[in-house]
Amino acid sequence: MFSGKPPFFSETFSELIELILRQDPQSPRQTGASSCKPTQEFQSLLKGLLQKDPQKRINWTQLLVHPFWRGVFSEVHTSEEEGEEDASFSSR
């Protein structure tokens, strides 16, 4: 995740399950000299992905159109040399 740490951690599997079931994940934070604040879009995406209730959890369609991804992927590119479509996406 954003901080480089999982949302829950425990030395034992049974305790880890209890943490996941009973506690909400903490807001993402980075520490150190190069720390930055997560955007509202990122926090919203994480909240949707880590929602415990499956009925409230973000689905695939919502994930793909979430504002966090706005402008990240460009359109499908056409290779000038071969005149074929390249199905890969490029990032900003």
N, C-alpha and C positions, 0 to 999 in steps of 0.2 A: 504494500500500500504506500501511500504518500510518505509516511514516516519510516518506511523500511521495516516495520514490525507488524505482525498479524494483529487483528482486532482483539483477539483473546489469546492468552498463553497460560499454560499450567504444566507442571511436571508430570501430572497423571492424566490419563485419558478421562476418567470418571469426573475429575474436578473440571476439566476443560468443558465437558458436556454441560455440567451445571452452570458454568460461567456463561456459555452460549445461550442456554435456556432462560437464565434468570437475570442477566445483566444486559444493559444496552452498551454498544460499543462507544468508546470515547471519541470525541471529535478529533480528526487528524491534526497532528502537530509535528513540526520539525524542530529539531534543536540544533544548536551550533551557529557559527558565524554566518553561514549561507542560508539560514532558515527563511522561508517565505510563507505567507499566509495562503491557505487554500481558498480558491474562488468559491462563490456561492453555488455555481453550477457543479463544481466538483463535489462539494458537500452534499448537494441535493442528489447527485448520482450515487454516492456512497450510501446515503440514507435509504434510497430506493433498492439498492442491491443487497443491503444488509438487513432489510426489513424481515422480522421474524415471522410475521403472519403472511403466508403464501398468497392470500387473497389481496393483500395490500402491496406485496412486493412488485417491483417493476418487471414488466414482461418484455419479451424480445422486441416487439414493435416500439414500445416506449423507450427501451434502451437505445435502439438505433436512431431515434429522432430526438433524443434528449439534448437540451441546449449545450451540454458539456462538449459535444462532438461538433458543434457548429463551426464550419470552416476548416475542420481538421483534414477531411478527405477531399480530394479534387475529383473531377469527372474522370471517366475512363479515357486513357490516352490512346492516340493512334500513332503507330510507328511510321515515321516518314520514309525510312529506308525500305521497309518491306510492305508498307501499305496495309498492315494487319492491325487489328485491335489488340491492345495490351489490356488484359482484364485486371491487372493489378492497379491498386490505388496508390497515390503518392501523398505523403503528408505535406503540411504547409511548407 
